Amino acid sequence: MTSGVHRRRIRKSPADRRAEMVDAAASVALAEGLEGITLRRIGERLDVRPGLVGHYFPVVDELVAEAFGQAVGAELDTLVPPGRAGDTPVERLARFFALATGEGHDALSRLWINARHLSRYRPVLRDRVGCQETRWRERLEQLIRDGVGSGHFRTADPCASAVQILVVMDGLAAHANTETGISPRSVNGLAAATAERELGLADGTLSADPADPADPAHRARPAPRTPALLATH
């Protein structure tokens, strides 16, 4: 009887089981690509039968889409948090570029490229990619609107500015994944330079480090400079 009670206590709920499978699939996606997500592969990682994984995800494309959404959703919350008390929009955007152009971002860049390619043939994944692209644009657009409202940024169309920045970052991600080893500073800083031009900031403003010494990027880069504000502010 005691052992039965013990088994009931450690039995995972369906929601926990499902979350565990998505976590495992997201790890596989980052390490091996979305094609590596199969019922058998996830079963092996969790030490369960593939049939159990199939019980929660009868169509493997649903698991693939969930794994992609979880991985890039977590990335978005790291790069552009919904709000950071005490940080100016300039500091938040500088932090975004510092983290998004680091080597630690390469696996996620590859995942985006992988997902966009596969989404041509997988409708469920295509919908998830579209949703995540919208979330990214809206989050960055809101940051820019915050900066316009506070007088730090100047742009007539925050949405267009956000899209231009993201398009440049997509191009940089593709370049980073060519594995040529050629990454001039002028190329690495292209997205930040585009944002500075679009938002009326002085050259080098967004090359300053984020004001968070806990960030790995902060420790690896030179000391931050005080961001230049617009003359109209």
Beta strands, then each sheet from edge to edge (+ up, - down):
end
